[in-house]
Amino acid sequence: MSNAANDNHSGSFSHAFLPGLILGLVIGAVAGAFLPDFIGGSKIPTPSGEITPRDAGPRDGETPMTEEDIQGLIDEAEDAAEDTADQAGDAADDLLNDAETPPSGG
């Protein structure tokens, strides 16, 4: 008779506690991923178009970037992206060539 009582308790444990534990972990993970951003404040600009202190411009002691500086950064980023794309294309070609070449030896 004691075995039947123990089976009943372990069955209720696995039917009630484990799904609740899993559900709690999932909800906690989602809340931990999104709540800090919501609590941190709005990232939406103010409707009146006012400049907030975060968007006010360069910090103390910094000089604002000129158009030439900005264009130079854009050009560097484009060159780096083009180099990365070329490397990725070369790697893809190498993989295709390796896949088409039959294995040697045997």
Beta strands, then each sheet from edge to edge (+ up, - down):
end
